[in-house]
C-alpha cells in the first residue's frame, strides 16, 4: 500500500470510525512502546534520570501526550480497514 493511498484512506474514513482510543488499543500501544523502551529505544519525552520511571510509565506518558508517530488500523465489519493517526484520537483514562 503506497503512502498516498494510505493518506487518502485516512482522510476519507476518519469520520466513519470512532475518534476515541479504546482501552484495548491503548493497552497494546503502551505495552509495545514499553518493550521498545526496555530494549534501548530513546524516550520521546524528557525524562529526569532521578525520577526512576518504569518503561511502562514513560510509554503511558507518551501516549497521553500523543507524541508517538503511530497510525491505528481498525478493521471494519465489511472487512476493510480504517487507518487513524494517534494524534487525531481522543484519549480517555
N, C-alpha and C positions, 0 to 999 in steps of 0.2 A: 504494500500500500504506500503510495507516494505521500509526501508531506502536504502537497496542495490538496489532494483528495481528503486527507485526514483533517485538514483545516476546514474544508467545506463541510465535512460531516459534523464537525464540532459546531460550526455556526448554524447549520440547518436544524440540528436535532437538540440543541441545548434547551430549547423551550419545551421539548417533549418530556424530557427527564425531570425528576425532582431535583431541585437545586440545593439539596441538603446531603451532606456526607453521612452515610449510615454508620451505625456503631460497628458493623462488621467491616466496612471499608476502612474506618478509622483504626480499628484494631490491627488489621492486616498491614496498613501503611506504617504504623508505629513499630510493629514487630519487624518488618523488613528493614526499616531505616535503622532500628536499634542494632540489628545484625550487622549492617554495613558499618555503623559507628564502632562496634566492638571489634570489627576486623581491620580497623585503622582508617576509615574514611574521615575526612575532616568535617567537623560540625559546621553548619551554615549559619549558626547564631554565635554571638560572642559568649564564650564560656570561661568563667573565672576558675582557675585551677584549684583554688582553695575551697570552692563550693561543694566539691565531691558529688556531682550529679551523676546518676547512672546513665547508661546509653538510652534506656527506655524513657527516662525523664527528659533528656535532651531531644529525643525524637518526638515526644509529645509536644514540647515547646515549638519545635519546627513546624509541626502540623498546625498547631493553634495560630501561629503567625503566618501560615500559608506561604512559606518561602521555598518549599520543595517544588522543583520543576517537574511535576507529575501530571499525567493525564489518566483519568479513571475511565476504564472501559466497562460499560454496563450492557448486559445482554437484555434485549427486548423480547417480549413474548413471541414475536414473529421470527425470531432467530437472528435478527440483525443486531448490530452493536451501536451504542451511543457513546461517544468519547467526549468527556467533560474535563477541562483543566481543574486541578485542585483549587486554584486561585478564584474560580467562579462559584465555588460551592460554599454554602453556609456550614459552619462547624459548630455543633452544639456539644455541651458537656455530657 
